[in-house]
Each structure stands twice: as structure tokens, then as C-alpha cells.
């Protein structure tokens, strides 16, 4: 592995994770959201796995990707329940009023983010384990 790529991968990792959170949080108003943010976060971990190995990624992640996937799916499904309380329509989102524009759509996006991150990491880490000598 080239020394420059190995050194810069840590910087890329931090920048890509910060960018993925930014994309996640702007997604309910502008292009982006949970899917694109989750892909970007998974790419950050994949870059780290390429340079430091799967073990380093698993230590840094601290949570198994399948747990991320299940947690995200639960969050996304539960975010639709408030709509059942207001007008008996699943996934009708509630919004806050004021300067901060947040709502249950943001919670749904966070769930999608975790599902995509966990699913892609399951695939990527498994593939990198197969390739490792």
C-alpha cells in the first residue's frame, strides 16, 4: 500500500464521515438524505478497510453491521407511527415549527442511513475478508 494513501486515508475517513452527516441532515429539504449519506459513510469505512484492514474497521465501528441494519430498519418503521395518531395514515410526517426544520422525516432518514451503512458494510467487509491474505 502506498504510504501517501495509507496516511491520507485517516484524513479521508474523517472528511467523508463529516460529509455523510451533512448530506444526511440536509436530505429532507435538498438533495441527499439517508441513502446517499449512508453510502458515503460506508465508502469512508471501506477506504479505511482497504488501508488498515478489516480488523481495524471492526474495532473502530464497535457495532456489528447487522446490528446497524436492524436498528436502522426499526427506526425507519417507527418513524411512520406518529402519522397513525394524527390522521390514520402511516408515514404522514410531523414537522416542528420554528427556526429549526426537523420532523419525523429526519428520523426516517436516520433509519435509512443506518440500514444502508450496515448493509453495505456487511458486503464490503465480507469481500475484504475473502481477499485478505
N, C-alpha and C positions, 0 to 999 in steps of 0.2 A: 504494500500500500504506500503510495507516495506520501512523504512526510507533510507536504503542504495540505493535502486533502485531509489527512488524519488530524492535523492541528486545527484546520478551519471547520471541521465537522462539528466541533463543540459550539462554535460561534453560529454556524448554520442551524444547528439544533435549537438554540435559544431564540434566534430570529424567526425561524419557521413556527415554533410554538406560539410566540407572541403574535405573529401574523395570523395564525389559525384562530386564536381567541378573538382578535379584532374582526376577522371575517365572520365568525360565529355571531358576535354581538351586533353587527350591522345588518345581518341577514333578513330580519323581519321588515326592514324598511328599504333596503338597497340590495343589489345582487350579492349573493353569498349565502350564508346560513350554515346549518348544521352539517349538511352533506359535504360541501366544499371545505369547510373548516376541519372536519374530521379527516378528509383526505390529506389535507396539508399537515395536520398533526401526525398522521401515520407516515407520511413521507419524511418528517423530521426524525421519527424513531427508526425508520428504515435506513436513513443516512447514517445514523449512529450505529446501527447493527452492521452496516457494511464496513465501517472502520474499526469498531471496537468489539464486535461480536455479539451474538445473541444473548449471552450471559450478562453482559453489561447493560443491555436494554432491559432485560427482565429485572435486574437489580434496580435500575432507575425507575422503571414503571411501577414496581411494588404491588401491582394488582394484575391478576391474570387477565388476558384479553377477553376471555369468555365471560368473566365477571363484569367487565366493562360493557360488553354486548348486552347481557341480561339486564343490567342496571339501566342502561340507556333505553332499552325496549320498555321496561316498566315505567320509567319516567315519561316517555312519549305517550304511552297508553293512558297514564293517569292524568296527563295534561288536558285530555279531552273531556274529563268528567265534570268540570265546572259548567260546561255548556249544557249538560243534562239538568243541572239545577236551575238554570236561568230560563231556557226556552225549550227544554226537552230535545235538544239537538246535539249529538256528540260532536266534539271538536269545534263548536262555536266558541271562539276565544274571548276572554275577558281582557280588557286593557286598563291600565292605570291612567288617571288624569293628572296633568301637571307637566313639569319640565322634562321629566324622565318618561319616555315612551316604552314601557315594558308591559308584558302581559303573559298569558298562558302560551302564546305562540313562541315566546322566548324559551319557555320551559320545554316545549315540544322540540325546538331546535337543539337545545342542550341534549335531550334524549337521542335525537338523530345523530348528533356529533359523537356521542359515546358509542352508539351502535356501529357507525362507520369506522371509528377508530379501533374498536375491539375486533370487528370483522376483518378489516384489512391487516391488522397486526397479527391475527391468528394465521392468516395466509402467508404474510411476509416472513414472520419468524419461523414458521414451519419450513418454508422454502430455504431460508438461510441455514437452518439446522441441517438440511439434507446436503447442502453444498459444502458445509464446513468440513475440513479435513479431520 
